[in-house]
């Protein structure tokens, strides 16, 4: 795995245990979350956001298999950085056909240089569905010229011939360097929405990060007026 990760900037991990865990998350989402959807897309997106705090989802991303895989990718002491993130793509009002173009995650993390993203989907991703695309080995060029936006660090001018669509069964994981170029793949013909989840990890044993005072783009904020809404 390590050689493939170092050269390509990503690797794929499959295990029956993780697939079974994700099958449970899928069931929870469909029975406890999806059934609460309304005609209000903002309300629905809030429900999806809450899924990332579900104990089953947190347990999935902190499982021994994933942590050991992150270590195999070069992180000596993985630290969970930032919140878990949901990625909902669909042609419905909730999804809005939205997808993020090619981007790099490091500018949105700013932690250790060897930080990684662990990405998984609660449904299979294949050419007939929405999913994720990557540019293999693009991490080797460091930070590409781009623009930091509220949605992320967007990079233009990506050679489409170098793009690879990632096929995954639900519960398989994609581990990416935070510098790897990747984008949401939107299939206009797909009728079923895609819901993926991701976690980010920094390396507490990174000397470079320590010298920078363990700086991070993430901070804790509290909406003191939320209880009035």
Helices and strands as residue ranges (DSSP letters): H 2-8, E 10-13, H 16-28, I 29-33, G 34-36, H 41-51, H 55-61, H 64-72, E 78-80, E 85-89, E 103-104, G 106-108, E 116-121, E 131-135, G 138-141, E 147-148, E 153-154, G 160-162, E 163-165, E 173-177, E 182-185, E 194-203, H 207-211, G 226-228
